[in-house]
Amino acid sequence: MFKYTRFEKARVVGARALQIAMGAPVLIEVPQGITPLEAAILEFEKGVIPITVIRPTS
């Protein structure tokens, strides 16, 4: 299974939270009144965020 570093996780969740804040639809069912950041974290934990991480090979 792919393991994200804490920096990758922060970047993906932050980017997704910005998308949600700008009006993108949330991809999972979330409680009413949840913040975009909380919604992005829930999406990340469920593995449904449509963002990929590409690591350079050295």
C-alpha positions in Angstrom: 0.0 0.0 0.0 1.2 3.5 -0.8 2.2 5.5 2.3 2.2 9.3 2.1 4.7 11.4 4.0 3.3 14.1 6.3 4.3 16.7 3.7 2.4 15.0 0.9 -0.6 14.5 3.1 -0.6 18.2 4.1 -0.3 19.3 0.4 -3.1 17.0 -0.9 -5.5 17.8 2.0 -4.8 21.5 1.7 -5.3 21.5 -2.1 -8.5 19.6 -1.8 -9.8 21.9 1.0 -9.2 24.9 -1.3 -11.1 23.2 -4.1 -14.0 22.5 -1.7 -14.0 26.1 -0.4 -14.1 27.3 -4.0 -17.3 25.3 -4.7 -16.1 21.9 -5.8 -18.5 19.1 -4.8 -17.7 17.0 -1.8 -17.2 13.3 -2.8 -18.5 11.7 0.4 -21.5 12.3 2.7 -20.5 14.8 5.4 -22.4 16.2 8.3 -24.0 19.7 7.9 -21.9 22.6 9.0 -18.5 20.9 8.4 -15.6 23.1 7.3 -13.8 22.5 3.9 -10.7 21.4 5.7 -12.6 18.8 7.8 -14.3 17.5 4.6 -11.0 17.2 2.9 -9.5 15.3 5.8 -12.5 12.9 5.8 -12.1 12.4 2.0 -8.3 11.7 2.4 -9.0 9.1 5.2 -11.5 7.3 2.9 -9.1 7.5 -0.1 -11.4 9.2 -2.5 -9.4 12.4 -3.3 -8.8 12.6 -7.0 -5.2 13.9 -6.6 -2.1 11.8 -7.2 1.4 12.2 -5.8 4.3 11.6 -8.2 7.7 11.1 -6.5 10.9 11.7 -8.5 13.1 8.6 -9.0 16.7 9.0 -8.2 
